[in-house]
Amino acid sequence: MGLWMCLWKLWKWLVHAFTGTCELYRITYSKLSLEKRTQQIERCLRQSKYKELNDIYNGAYDVEQSLAVVKRVKKLPDDSDERVLPSLRRTVSLAALKKELEALRSEAYSEDNFGHKNTLLQLWNLLMPSVPLEARITKDWQRIGFQGTDPATDFRGMGMLGLRCLHYFAEHHNAVARSIHLHSHHPKHGYPLAIVSIDLTSLLFGWTTSGIMDSYLHCAVTQWPISMDEFMEIHCYLLDKFDKFWISKEPENLMAFNTIRAEFASQLQQELIKEDIKIDMTLTSTC
């Protein structure tokens, strides 16, 4: 256990000894905003020695069950309901989103699934509306940034989540998507759009499921319960931002991808972990 954690636990013990209240009680009755109170409550749930409280953060219970567990374990009074419930609704909603993301990531692309195949073919039409796709298995897929003749092989790491994110971008932000597609064909600074999209999906998936995105989501999302569209929109923003970042670096070739990607991820992660961060998600790429 690190020195900081030891000092933190000592401080909690001293405050509890003097006030007779647990940390969760003090947070619940604090004057913090809903967003900050939720973040503090979630920290307590994650770090608690009680598995039942850890399980709330991980999505094991619905809202009412979570409330009952918190009140029983932490002995909160009945009048705490109106203060703790809004935070628990957010926590349970965010945990449900993480489970949905994992389910999509684990769902492998199947040629026998009409929905999967249709989504893939729609992706081509959205990005290449004036160019008919001659066959399902073809080198033409490389024109939108896949590696070989069959995109299904590129989705293995992210499953249907990788396809859904790129399709959402092409469908809901078509003008920007087609502009970025043109940028990806730059004779010197081009890059494989589809592969980059899948890579950024993986990056965002890791940040979201590990909790790195929690603070940002609580501050930025205005409509709760949170939906999959919020994740999709952030992926769109990452792809738009990466396109600008890549172009600004003027790389000699794709060998620079890992270095530039690491620098991009580091800078963005530093933004996301700031207190009360709200990022302008407007997409702005143009031809």
C-alpha positions as a Markdown table, in Angstrom:
| # | Residue | x | y | z |
|---|---|---|---|---|
| 1 | Met | 0.0 | 0.0 | 0.0 |
| 2 | Gly | 1.4 | 3.4 | -1.0 |
| 3 | Leu | 2.1 | 6.2 | 1.4 |
| 4 | Trp | -0.7 | 8.4 | 0.0 |
| 5 | Met | -3.2 | 5.6 | 0.5 |
| 6 | Cys | -2.0 | 5.0 | 4.1 |
| 7 | Leu | -2.3 | 8.7 | 4.9 |
| 8 | Trp | -5.8 | 8.8 | 3.3 |
| 9 | Lys | -7.0 | 5.8 | 5.4 |
| 10 | Leu | -5.6 | 7.4 | 8.5 |
| 11 | Trp | -7.4 | 10.7 | 7.7 |
| 12 | Lys | -10.7 | 8.8 | 7.1 |
| 13 | Trp | -10.3 | 7.0 | 10.5 |
| 14 | Leu | -9.6 | 10.3 | 12.3 |
| 15 | Val | -12.6 | 12.0 | 10.8 |
| 16 | His | -14.8 | 9.1 | 11.5 |
| 17 | Ala | -13.6 | 9.0 | 15.1 |
| 18 | Phe | -14.4 | 12.7 | 15.6 |
| 19 | Thr | -17.7 | 12.9 | 13.7 |
| 20 | Gly | -19.1 | 9.4 | 14.1 |
| 21 | Thr | -20.0 | 9.3 | 10.4 |
| 22 | Cys | -18.6 | 7.3 | 7.5 |
| 23 | Glu | -17.2 | 9.0 | 4.4 |
| 24 | Leu | -20.2 | 8.0 | 2.3 |
| 25 | Tyr | -22.5 | 9.7 | 4.8 |
| 26 | Arg | -20.5 | 12.9 | 4.7 |
| 27 | Ile | -20.4 | 12.9 | 0.8 |
| 28 | Thr | -24.1 | 12.2 | 0.7 |
| 29 | Tyr | -25.0 | 15.2 | 2.9 |
| 30 | Ser | -22.3 | 17.5 | 1.4 |
| 31 | Lys | -23.1 | 20.6 | -0.8 |
| 32 | Leu | -21.3 | 19.1 | -3.7 |
| 33 | Ser | -22.9 | 19.2 | -7.2 |
| 34 | Leu | -24.6 | 16.1 | -8.4 |
| 35 | Glu | -21.7 | 15.4 | -10.8 |
| 36 | Lys | -19.0 | 15.8 | -8.1 |
| 37 | Arg | -21.1 | 13.9 | -5.5 |
| 38 | Thr | -21.5 | 11.0 | -7.9 |
| 39 | Gln | -17.8 | 10.8 | -8.6 |
| 40 | Gln | -17.0 | 10.8 | -4.9 |
| 41 | Ile | -19.7 | 8.2 | -4.1 |
| 42 | Glu | -18.3 | 6.0 | -6.9 |
| 43 | Arg | -14.8 | 6.3 | -5.5 |
| 44 | Cys | -16.1 | 5.1 | -2.2 |
| 45 | Leu | -17.8 | 2.2 | -3.8 |
| 46 | Arg | -14.7 | 1.2 | -5.8 |
| 47 | Gln | -12.4 | 1.4 | -2.8 |
| 48 | Ser | -14.7 | -0.1 | -0.2 |
| 49 | Lys | -13.6 | -3.2 | 1.7 |
| 50 | Tyr | -17.2 | -4.4 | 1.3 |
| 51 | Lys | -17.7 | -6.5 | -1.8 |
| 52 | Glu | -21.4 | -5.6 | -2.0 |
| 53 | Leu | -20.4 | -1.9 | -2.4 |
| 54 | Asn | -17.8 | -2.9 | -5.1 |
| 55 | Asp | -20.5 | -4.8 | -6.8 |
| 56 | Ile | -22.7 | -1.7 | -7.1 |
| 57 | Tyr | -20.1 | 0.1 | -9.1 |
| 58 | Asn | -19.6 | -3.0 | -11.3 |
| 59 | Gly | -23.3 | -3.2 | -12.1 |
| 60 | Ala | -24.4 | -6.2 | -10.1 |
| 61 | Tyr | -27.6 | -4.5 | -8.8 |
| 62 | Asp | -30.4 | -2.3 | -10.2 |
| 63 | Val | -31.0 | 1.1 | -8.6 |
| 64 | Glu | -33.4 | 0.0 | -5.9 |
| 65 | Gln | -31.2 | -2.9 | -4.9 |
| 66 | Ser | -28.1 | -0.6 | -4.9 |
| 67 | Leu | -29.9 | 1.9 | -2.6 |
| 68 | Ala | -30.9 | -0.9 | -0.2 |
| 69 | Val | -27.3 | -2.2 | 0.0 |
| 70 | Val | -25.8 | 1.2 | 0.6 |
| 71 | Lys | -28.3 | 2.0 | 3.3 |
| 72 | Arg | -27.8 | -1.3 | 5.0 |
| 73 | Val | -24.0 | -1.5 | 4.8 |
| 74 | Lys | -23.4 | 2.2 | 5.6 |
| 75 | Lys | -26.4 | 2.6 | 7.9 |
| 76 | Leu | -27.7 | 5.7 | 6.0 |
| 77 | Pro | -30.9 | 7.2 | 7.3 |
| 78 | Asp | -34.1 | 7.1 | 5.2 |
| 79 | Asp | -33.9 | 10.8 | 4.5 |
| 80 | Ser | -30.7 | 10.1 | 2.5 |
| 81 | Asp | -32.7 | 8.6 | -0.4 |
| 82 | Glu | -33.3 | 11.8 | -2.3 |
| 83 | Arg | -29.6 | 12.7 | -2.1 |
| 84 | Val | -28.0 | 9.3 | -2.9 |
| 85 | Leu | -30.6 | 8.0 | -5.5 |
| 86 | Pro | -29.6 | 10.4 | -8.3 |
| 87 | Ser | -26.0 | 9.4 | -8.0 |
| 88 | Leu | -26.9 | 5.7 | -7.9 |
| 89 | Arg | -29.0 | 6.0 | -11.0 |
| 90 | Arg | -26.0 | 7.4 | -12.8 |
| 91 | Thr | -23.7 | 4.7 | -11.4 |
| 92 | Val | -26.0 | 1.9 | -12.4 |
| 93 | Ser | -26.6 | 3.4 | -15.9 |
| 94 | Leu | -22.8 | 3.8 | -16.5 |
| 95 | Ala | -22.2 | 0.2 | -15.4 |
| 96 | Ala | -24.9 | -1.0 | -17.8 |
| 97 | Leu | -23.2 | 0.9 | -20.7 |
| 98 | Lys | -19.9 | -0.8 | -19.9 |
| 99 | Lys | -21.6 | -4.2 | -19.9 |
| 100 | Glu | -23.2 | -3.4 | -23.3 |
| 101 | Leu | -19.9 | -2.3 | -24.7 |
| 102 | Glu | -18.2 | -5.5 | -23.6 |
| 103 | Ala | -21.1 | -7.6 | -25.1 |
| 104 | Leu | -20.6 | -5.8 | -28.5 |
| 105 | Arg | -16.9 | -6.2 | -28.3 |
| 106 | Ser | -17.3 | -9.9 | -27.6 |
| 107 | Glu | -19.7 | -10.3 | -30.5 |
| 108 | Ala | -17.7 | -11.6 | -33.5 |
| 109 | Tyr | -18.7 | -10.5 | -37.0 |
| 110 | Ser | -20.6 | -13.3 | -38.7 |
| 111 | Glu | -21.2 | -13.5 | -42.5 |
| 112 | Asp | -24.3 | -15.6 | -41.7 |
| 113 | Asn | -25.8 | -12.8 | -39.6 |
| 114 | Phe | -27.8 | -10.6 | -42.0 |
| 115 | Gly | -27.6 | -7.6 | -39.6 |
| 116 | His | -23.8 | -7.8 | -39.5 |
| 117 | Lys | -23.4 | -8.2 | -43.3 |
| 118 | Asn | -25.9 | -5.4 | -44.0 |
| 119 | Thr | -24.1 | -3.0 | -41.6 |
| 120 | Leu | -20.8 | -3.7 | -43.4 |
| 121 | Leu | -22.2 | -3.2 | -46.8 |
| 122 | Gln | -23.9 | 0.0 | -45.7 |
| 123 | Leu | -20.5 | 1.3 | -44.5 |
| 124 | Trp | -19.1 | 0.9 | -48.0 |
| 125 | Asn | -22.1 | 2.8 | -49.5 |
| 126 | Leu | -21.8 | 5.6 | -47.0 |
| 127 | Leu | -18.2 | 6.2 | -47.6 |
| 128 | Met | -18.1 | 5.3 | -51.3 |
| 129 | Pro | -21.6 | 6.2 | -52.6 |
| 130 | Ser | -20.6 | 6.6 | -56.2 |
| 131 | Val | -18.5 | 3.4 | -56.4 |
| 132 | Pro | -20.4 | 0.0 | -56.5 |
| 133 | Leu | -18.8 | -2.8 | -54.5 |
| 134 | Glu | -18.1 | -5.6 | -57.0 |
| 135 | Ala | -17.9 | -8.4 | -54.5 |
| 136 | Arg | -18.1 | -9.1 | -50.7 |
| 137 | Ile | -14.5 | -10.4 | -50.7 |
| 138 | Thr | -12.3 | -7.9 | -52.6 |
| 139 | Lys | -9.2 | -5.7 | -52.4 |
| 140 | Asp | -11.6 | -2.7 | -52.8 |
| 141 | Trp | -12.1 | -2.7 | -49.0 |
| 142 | Gln | -8.5 | -1.3 | -48.8 |
| 143 | Arg | -9.9 | 1.9 | -50.3 |
| 144 | Ile | -11.7 | 2.7 | -47.0 |
| 145 | Gly | -8.8 | 1.5 | -44.9 |
| 146 | Phe | -9.1 | -2.2 | -44.2 |
| 147 | Gln | -6.0 | -4.3 | -44.5 |
| 148 | Gly | -7.0 | -7.1 | -46.8 |
| 149 | Thr | -9.8 | -8.5 | -48.9 |
| 150 | Asp | -12.2 | -9.3 | -46.0 |
| 151 | Pro | -12.9 | -6.6 | -43.3 |
| 152 | Ala | -14.2 | -9.4 | -41.0 |
| 153 | Thr | -10.6 | -10.3 | -40.1 |
| 154 | Asp | -9.9 | -6.7 | -39.0 |
| 155 | Phe | -12.8 | -6.7 | -36.5 |
| 156 | Arg | -11.5 | -9.6 | -34.4 |
| 157 | Gly | -10.1 | -7.5 | -31.6 |
| 158 | Met | -13.1 | -5.2 | -31.2 |
| 159 | Gly | -15.8 | -7.4 | -32.7 |
| 160 | Met | -19.0 | -5.7 | -33.7 |
| 161 | Leu | -18.2 | -2.7 | -31.6 |
| 162 | Gly | -15.5 | -1.8 | -34.1 |
| 163 | Leu | -17.9 | -2.0 | -37.0 |
| 164 | Arg | -20.7 | -0.3 | -35.2 |
| 165 | Cys | -18.6 | 2.7 | -34.3 |
| 166 | Leu | -17.3 | 3.3 | -37.8 |
| 167 | His | -20.7 | 2.8 | -39.3 |
| 168 | Tyr | -22.2 | 5.3 | -36.8 |
| 169 | Phe | -19.6 | 7.8 | -37.8 |
| 170 | Ala | -20.2 | 7.4 | -41.5 |
| 171 | Glu | -24.0 | 7.5 | -41.1 |
| 172 | His | -24.5 | 10.3 | -38.5 |
| 173 | His | -21.6 | 12.5 | -39.6 |
| 174 | Asn | -21.3 | 11.6 | -43.3 |
| 175 | Ala | -19.9 | 14.8 | -44.6 |
| 176 | Val | -17.1 | 14.8 | -42.0 |
| 177 | Ala | -16.5 | 11.1 | -42.5 |
| 178 | Arg | -16.1 | 11.5 | -46.2 |
| 179 | Ser | -13.8 | 14.4 | -45.7 |
| 180 | Ile | -11.6 | 12.4 | -43.4 |
| 181 | His | -11.7 | 9.5 | -45.9 |
| 182 | Leu | -10.2 | 11.9 | -48.5 |
| 183 | His | -7.5 | 12.9 | -46.0 |
| 184 | Ser | -6.6 | 9.3 | -45.4 |
| 185 | His | -5.7 | 9.0 | -49.1 |
| 186 | His | -3.2 | 11.8 | -49.0 |
| 187 | Pro | -0.3 | 10.6 | -51.3 |
| 188 | Lys | 2.3 | 11.2 | -48.5 |
| 189 | His | 0.5 | 11.5 | -45.2 |
| 190 | Gly | -2.3 | 9.0 | -45.8 |
| 191 | Tyr | -3.4 | 6.3 | -43.3 |
| 192 | Pro | -5.8 | 3.3 | -43.2 |
| 193 | Leu | -9.1 | 4.9 | -42.0 |
| 194 | Ala | -10.9 | 1.8 | -41.0 |
| 195 | Ile | -7.9 | 0.4 | -39.1 |
| 196 | Val | -7.4 | 3.7 | -37.3 |
| 197 | Ser | -11.1 | 3.8 | -36.4 |
| 198 | Ile | -10.9 | 0.3 | -34.9 |
| 199 | Asp | -7.8 | 1.2 | -33.0 |
| 200 | Leu | -9.4 | 4.3 | -31.5 |
| 201 | Thr | -12.5 | 2.3 | -30.6 |
| 202 | Ser | -10.2 | 0.0 | -28.7 |
| 203 | Leu | -8.5 | 2.9 | -27.0 |
| 204 | Leu | -11.9 | 4.4 | -26.0 |
| 205 | Phe | -13.3 | 1.1 | -24.9 |
| 206 | Gly | -10.3 | 0.6 | -22.5 |
| 207 | Trp | -10.7 | 4.1 | -21.1 |
| 208 | Thr | -14.4 | 3.6 | -20.5 |
| 209 | Thr | -14.5 | 0.2 | -19.0 |
| 210 | Ser | -11.5 | 0.9 | -16.7 |
| 211 | Gly | -13.2 | 4.0 | -15.3 |
| 212 | Ile | -10.8 | 6.6 | -16.8 |
| 213 | Met | -13.8 | 8.2 | -18.6 |
| 214 | Asp | -16.1 | 8.3 | -15.5 |
| 215 | Ser | -15.3 | 11.8 | -14.5 |
| 216 | Tyr | -15.7 | 13.2 | -18.0 |
| 217 | Leu | -19.0 | 11.4 | -18.6 |
| 218 | His | -20.5 | 12.6 | -15.3 |
| 219 | Cys | -19.6 | 16.2 | -16.2 |
| 220 | Ala | -20.4 | 16.2 | -19.9 |
| 221 | Val | -23.4 | 14.0 | -20.4 |
| 222 | Thr | -26.7 | 15.8 | -19.8 |
| 223 | Gln | -29.2 | 13.1 | -20.6 |
| 224 | Trp | -29.3 | 10.1 | -18.2 |
| 225 | Pro | -29.5 | 7.2 | -18.3 |
| 226 | Ile | -26.5 | 7.3 | -20.6 |
| 227 | Ser | -26.9 | 5.6 | -24.0 |
| 228 | Met | -24.6 | 3.9 | -26.4 |
| 229 | Asp | -24.8 | 7.0 | -28.6 |
| 230 | Glu | -22.7 | 8.9 | -26.2 |
| 231 | Phe | -19.8 | 6.4 | -26.7 |
| 232 | Met | -20.3 | 6.5 | -30.4 |
| 233 | Glu | -20.2 | 10.3 | -30.5 |
| 234 | Ile | -16.9 | 10.4 | -28.5 |
| 235 | His | -15.5 | 7.9 | -30.9 |
| 236 | Cys | -16.4 | 10.2 | -33.8 |
| 237 | Tyr | -14.7 | 13.1 | -32.0 |
| 238 | Leu | -11.5 | 11.0 | -31.4 |
| 239 | Leu | -11.4 | 10.1 | -35.1 |
| 240 | Asp | -11.9 | 13.7 | -36.2 |
| 241 | Lys | -9.3 | 14.9 | -33.7 |
| 242 | Phe | -6.8 | 12.2 | -34.6 |
| 243 | Asp | -7.1 | 13.1 | -38.3 |
| 244 | Lys | -6.1 | 16.7 | -37.6 |
| 245 | Phe | -3.3 | 15.5 | -35.2 |
| 246 | Trp | -1.9 | 13.1 | -37.8 |
| 247 | Ile | -1.9 | 15.7 | -40.6 |
| 248 | Ser | -0.2 | 18.3 | -38.3 |
| 249 | Lys | 2.6 | 15.8 | -37.7 |
| 250 | Glu | 3.3 | 15.4 | -41.4 |
| 251 | Pro | 4.6 | 11.8 | -41.0 |
| 252 | Glu | 6.9 | 10.4 | -43.6 |
| 253 | Asn | 5.0 | 7.1 | -43.7 |
| 254 | Leu | 2.9 | 4.7 | -41.6 |
| 255 | Met | 5.9 | 3.6 | -39.6 |
| 256 | Ala | 5.3 | 6.7 | -37.5 |
| 257 | Phe | 1.8 | 5.6 | -36.5 |
| 258 | Asn | 2.6 | 4.0 | -33.1 |
| 259 | Thr | 4.6 | 7.0 | -32.0 |
| 260 | Ile | 2.0 | 9.5 | -33.1 |
| 261 | Arg | -0.8 | 7.4 | -31.7 |
| 262 | Ala | 0.9 | 7.2 | -28.3 |
| 263 | Glu | 1.4 | 10.9 | -28.2 |
| 264 | Phe | -2.2 | 11.6 | -29.2 |
| 265 | Ala | -3.6 | 9.2 | -26.6 |
| 266 | Ser | -1.4 | 10.7 | -23.8 |
| 267 | Gln | -2.4 | 14.2 | -24.5 |
| 268 | Leu | -6.1 | 13.4 | -24.7 |
| 269 | Gln | -6.0 | 11.3 | -21.6 |
| 270 | Gln | -4.5 | 14.2 | -19.7 |
| 271 | Glu | -7.5 | 16.3 | -20.8 |
| 272 | Leu | -10.0 | 13.7 | -19.8 |
| 273 | Ile | -8.8 | 13.3 | -16.2 |
| 274 | Lys | -9.0 | 17.0 | -15.4 |
| 275 | Glu | -11.5 | 18.2 | -12.8 |
| 276 | Asp | -14.9 | 19.2 | -14.3 |
| 277 | Ile | -13.7 | 18.8 | -17.8 |
| 278 | Lys | -16.1 | 19.5 | -20.7 |
| 279 | Ile | -14.7 | 19.0 | -24.1 |
| 280 | Asp | -16.2 | 20.7 | -27.2 |
| 281 | Met | -17.1 | 17.6 | -29.3 |
| 282 | Thr | -17.9 | 19.6 | -32.4 |
| 283 | Leu | -16.6 | 17.8 | -35.5 |
| 284 | Thr | -14.8 | 20.2 | -37.9 |
| 285 | Ser | -12.8 | 18.3 | -40.5 |
| 286 | Thr | -13.2 | 19.6 | -44.0 |
| 287 | Cys | -11.7 | 18.8 | -47.4 |
